[in-house]
Amino acid sequence: MRPSIVFAFCLLVGAPAFADTPAVADRGTDWSPQRATGPKDVNALGDSVNAWATASADSGAEWLKLGYAEALPIKEIRIWQNDAPGAIARVSVTVDGAEVDVWSGRDTVGRATAPVEKVITLPKPYISDTVTVHLDTARVSGWNEIDAVQIVATDGRRVWAQTATASSTYASHGGAGGGGYPLSHLVGKQVTIRTVGGPTSGTVSAVDYTWITVTAGSKTVLINQAHAATIEWRD
């Protein structure tokens, strides 16, 4: 018999376009940083397994670091945000091993109906092969997903990222098990969710970005993810 394993998950409250980017060999697993490499491929606003998502929502500072095939004099950086856009707080390039900020501030998006393309014009060209996007995920509720990041060189070349690493990734939870939302892998599992009002135990019947639906016998409870201190489940 397979032994039970208990998991705990904490929730904390133009120029010509040259197609010369080499193909990306490994795009990783669902929601992994590697999903932000290569050309943008998410066409609708909302959650997508083809974008990078952090391990948890609204947790504060997170970052996505992207590598390019060669160092180029960068004049522009383009970032595609496909879910809960507006959390970008700072963008930097790496020059001689040090991060140089090229933009910081509040990413005002407004009411988005499609993936948002944020265009950053650098104050001057920097020769670099590395871009880091810093998020403040507490600014915009939900998973702030990034589909792709493109650099534009001074000669007009537009290049997609080849490699990516991140501060965290939802891929560490094993991907989706029930329908595409982060935490959807909990659907059908026995859980105990602890909030300030005490623990709730039962079977998860549905999740979305805000609510977890737990059924215990004839009783159904809706729990706001932002109010959950911990979620424990067994595989």
N, C-alpha and C positions, 0 to 999 in steps of 0.2 A: 504494500500500500504506500502511495506517495505521501510523505510527511507534509503536514500543513506548515505554511510559511506565513508569518504575520508581517504585513507591510504597514508602515505609517507614513502618511503624506501630510506635510504641514502647509497651510495656506496663510500667507502674510498679506495682514491688511495694509533753318538750318544748315548745319555742317554735314558733309557726307558721312554715312555710316558704313565703315569698312567691316566686312564680315571675316575678320582674320583671327578671331578668338578660337583656340584649339578646343575640341570637344572635351567635356568633363567626363572622366572615366568613372568616377564614383560619386553618385548623388546622395549616398547615405540612405538612412531609413526615414520613415515619415516624421516630419517636423524637426529633423536634425539640421544642424548648421549648414551641411552640404546642400540642403535643398535651396539655399540662397545663392548657390553657384550657377553658372551658365545663364542663358537668356531667361527673361521673365516668362513664366508660363501659367500664371494664375490670372484669369480674365474676369472673375467676379469678386465683388467685395464679400468678405466672410472667411471663415476658417477653411484652410486647405492643407492637406498633407504634403503638398509640394512647396510649402513655405517653412521658414524657421519659426519655431515657437519656443518661448522660454518654459522652464520646468513648471512654473506656477505663475498665476496672474497677479498683477498689482503688487508685486514684491519689492518694487523700488529699482535700484540701479542694476542694469544688465548691459551686456555688450556683445556685439557680433564683429569678429575680425575677419577680413576678407583678403586673400592673396591673389595677385594677378601674374600673368605669365612673364612679364618683364617690367622693369621700372620705366615709367614714362613721365614726361612733364605734364602733370594733370592740371587742367583748367576748370574742370567741372565734375561733379559727382552726382549721379542720379540714383535715387533709392525708391523702390516700389514697395509700398505698404498695403497689404491686402486685407488686414483685419485689425480693427480698433486702431486706426491710424492716428498719429498726433503725439506719440510718446518719445520721439527723437529729441534728445536734449543736447547732444554734442556729437560732432563728427571730426575725426582726426586722420592724418596721414602719417606714416612712419618715414622719417628722414634720418639717415645715418644712425639708426637704432633707437631714435627718440620719437615719441608722439608729438606731433605739431597740430594744435587745434586749428581747423579751417572754418568752423561754424559752431556756434552755441547759442542757445536761446530757447524760446517756447515755440514748438512746432504747431502753429495754428492751422487747422485743417478745415474746420467748419463741417457742414452736413455732407458727408461723402456718400455717393451712390455707386461708386466704382473704385477699384484699386487706385490709391493716391500715389502719384509720382512727385517726389520731392527733389527739386533741382537746387544744388548748392554750387554757386560760382565762387571759386577760390579767390582770395584777395590778391594772390599772385600765383603763378605756376610753381608747383613743387614736384620734383622728380621722386617718384615713389612707386612701389609695387604692393603697398599694404594700406588698406583703409579700415578704420574702426568706427562703427556706429554705436554710440552710447545711448541707451534708453533710460528714461525714468518711467517705469511701467505703472507707477502709482498715479500718473497724470491722467491716463485714460483707462477706464475700467475694461477688463477683458484681456485676452491674449493678444499682444501687439505683434502681429506676425509680419515678417519681411520676406518678400518673394525673390528679389534680386537687387544687386547693386552694380551699377555700370560706371566706369570712369571714361571721361572724354579727354583726349590728349590735345595739346596745342595744335597739332597738325590735322585734327579732325577725326582721328581714329577713336572708335567707341569699342571698349573692351569689357567683357564680362568676367566676373571672378572665377578663378580656378579652384581655390581652396577656401575653407571657412572653418573657424572655431568659434566657440561662444562661451559665455559665462555659465550658461545652463541650457538645457534643451528638454522639451517635452518627450523627445525620443527615449529618454532614460526611463520612462514609465512603460515602455514596451509597445507603444502605438495604440491605435484605437481598437476597441473591442466591440463597440456597439453603434457607432454612427457618425464619426467624424469630429465630434466635439472633444476638446481636452477633457479628461476624466471619463470619457465614454467607455473606457476599458473596465469601469466599475459596474456597468450594467449587468445584472444577473448575479452579482456577488453579494455575500453577506458582509455588512459593514457595521462599524460603530463610529458615529460622527459626534465629536464633542464640541459643544458650543458653550457660551456663558450660561445658558439655561440648563446645562447638563447633557448627558449622553443620549443619543438616539441610536437604536440598533434595529436592523432589518435588512431587507433585500432592496438593492437599487433597481428601480424599474425604468428610470429615465434620467437623462442629464441634458442641460444646455449650458450656455455660458454663465448663467446666473444661478440656476436652481438645480438641486439634486432631489429627486423624488425617491423616498424610501417607503417601502411597504412592510408593515409588521402585522401579520394576520389580516384583520378587516380594516386596519387603520392605515391611512396614507399621510405621510408628512412631507411637506416641502421645506427644504433647508437652503437658505441663501449661502452660497459658497463663501462670500465675504465674511460670514459669521462663524465659519468653521475653524476651530483651532487645530484640530487633527482629524484625520480620517484613517481608520484602521480597517484592513480587510484581509481575507485569507484566500490563497490560491491552492 
